[in-house]
Amino acid sequence: MEKGKIRMLANLIELNKIEVRLSKKYYGGISPKFYLRDLNKETLVEIPVAETCEDDICVKYYLHCFFDLSIIDKKNKNFGVLNIILKMFILI
């Protein structure tokens, strides 16, 4: 996908903090709610927006979330905790 075509980009910037960049070309960069889907349990949880920051191109949303790290087994430990978390959860 071309960089100019991306509407939303989410990054786990800390163990409990997600940064979401939403393009202003997509509904003016406004999104009242964000959800996190657990791909193992197939549950959906709303994540509250902790803060926002705006520039000419996008609106940045900072979301605080908490992951249950007990679900990470020892055989996956070598791949890194953040990679495992990103494979198990999806932001929608």
Buried (B, 14 or more C-beta within 10 A) or exposed (E): EEEEEEBBEBEBEEEEEBBBBBBBEBEEBEBEEBEBBBEEEEEEEEBEBEEBEEEEEBBBBBBEBEBEEEEBEEEBEEEEEEEBBBEBBEBE
